[in-house]
């Protein structure tokens, strides 16, 4: 029983750490690279978190043992290619940075938590 409780706490703290990274990494990028307009850049990059709306299609919505990459529609390779393409035009670059940062953080989370990238 204590082991189950310990695993729940570990998964919960890992999830919180992951969410905090989704807030702090874009903030750091915005402050360092877009100093004069850091707030707007940060908010645009933060809006990239909206791709997590695809988690609502899954059952359960949150599974700490599931890797988002390749599983959720907006976390699949087709979408990731579009996110990379958004880096090219100046007008979409900040959003592209936010989207790519989101995917990178999710990929790291998959590896750290022992998940594997889904091939689907």
Beta strands, then each sheet from edge to edge (+ up, - down):
end
